Amino acid sequence: MSLTKIIISVLVALAAGGVFAATVGSGTLLSLLTQATIFAIFALGLGFLLRQNGMVSFGHATFYGTAGYIVGILLQTKAVPAEAAMLIAVLGIALFAFLLGLIVVRVPGIAFGMLTLAIGQMFFLTASRSRGLTGGADGMNIDWPSTLFGVPVSTLLKPDAMFALCWSVLVLIVLALALLLRSRFGAITEAVRDNEERARFIGIRTLVPRAAVFALSAGVTAIGGVLSALNTGFVSPESLHWSVSGVALMMVVVGGTRALWGPALGAIVYFLVKDVLGDYANHWMAIFGIGLIVVIVFAPQGISGALLRLAGKRRVAADRPPPAKRAAALD
Amino acid sequence: MIHLFNGLVYGALLIVMCSGLALIYGLRRVVNFAHGSLYMLGAYLGYTIASYSNFWVALVAAPAIMLLLGAALDRFGFRLLQDRDPLTVVLVTFGLLLVIEDVVQTVWGKGNLSLAAPALLSRTVDLLGTPVPAYRIAVIAVGAAVAIGLTLWLRWSRVGLFVRASSTDPTTTAMQGVNTDLLSAGVVGLGTALAGLAGVVAAPFLALSPSMSSDVLIDSFVVVVIGGLGSLAGAFVTALVLGQVQALGAVFLPDVAALLPFALMVAVLLWKPAGLAGSRT
């Protein structure tokens, strides 16, 4: 995709989000979509790891939940202003993930998934058992100050403002990642993903790029965690549990990772479908379980892959003369 | 002393669980996320069967039903997906987990149920001066029987030879005239039946609840990953060690007991990604 095309798509997406937030009056729909957008950021981070590194993490909820906890603890102890706390949470997690990544990305295949699962469960158990600051299994409330970046928090928490904020963050993250992948970094990570050994043969140092992808992925997920903490004003150990990672992974698979934005689409579809199911939502686990299996079996590229294929076919059809004429030309 | 004993009981249960998980991984290269749910399904099936007849019937019938279910899972699931990336198959089993959990909650409800131990075993036995429930000794016996039975079967029987050959190289084994599809269906069925057996065996001393699958699943993962994916001997030893770690840790290091298994797993994976007794990842 050319640069101008990317910029135009981003501007259109931002404007669409703004118009949508301004015109949709229903607060419930907007808060549903806010939640979906936050999870879309989470899934975007997780999908980025799968797309650029070919690795499946079963422990990404760790970064999502811990981001909320870091903000909560920093605000409770009044150590730093809220804006700094948000920044510290995201950057701190990205740095932690980079150091962790230097060690864990060496572990191949399914063992990596198990390793992230184990690390995630350690965080979950620690948070749910520790008393005091984090409130143990009950979770902790986050006392946000009255203003954030000069804007009253009460204004931010209005459904339309909150949705517009989360949507814009999502779009800007997609933009940042898309620009990053156009650089040499993108080419290197793809080479390493496709064949790490050959990438090493041509002189690429593979460990640092892979750890960097892991760190970026964790950082993006942490942004989702911070937004969730802002949206709900609450963080609990459940947000660290491996089943949350599993659900996010489900969104990634349903959305597909051929396109960068696929996982985000998967998350939004997940929430919309869950809402449409309404009365049947008690059985959402079975419905999504079956949905997941169907997508994996029949559309391994996910929804975004199917959309891209559809778009690609149409473009090819437009470029090429109709078959009848071509046959005539050959004669 | 009693802690060592309780550790052994849990270790025995893990042996039954993990041998199934390891068998399925060995033949199909699938890390089965649904294994914990299958264990739960086995336990609930056992509960229902026992309420119509008695515990002993349940002990045989529930694993038998799970055997058929496992064979069907292989025939209509894993076999069709065998050329796909192993990670996608893992996600299929995750989908299956969601479906089974929902089915169990819908059929049996969300409350806790309990299954009484059979009269024959619901008394205490004096073990070196400590009174212990006879049922728990029986659990250890089941674990030992599964471990010894599987080892002998794989080592000495003709089918066991085929299973070992097929988990080393399924293509070559098939070329030698072994029906590997049938073999896989049988082994996945056996693995699922073992999960069901573990469920029924666990039911009288752990409560039946929809959350029972998660803890056991994670513990079983820890065991098979530390022991080496697909390695039965590794899984047996690790299951016993993990049983002790949990039982003794809960007494002597209550603050970090729950973290110990994971810390152990992280350490082993970083040191040997294939696990202690594993040869592949």
Interface residues (C-beta under 8 A of the other chain):
Chain A: V56 I103 V104 R106 V107 P108 G109 I110 A111 G113 M114 L115 L117 A118 I119 Q121 M122 L125 T126 R129 W242 S243 G246 L249 M250 V253 H283 M285 A286 F288 G289 I290 G291 L292 I293 I296 V297 P300
Chain B: V31 F33 L80 L81 R84 P86 L87 T88 V90 L91 V92 F94 G95 L96 L97 L98 V99 E101 D102 V103 T106 S214 I218 F221 V222 V225 L229 D255 A258 L259 F262 A263 M265 V266 L269 L270 P273 A274 G275 T281
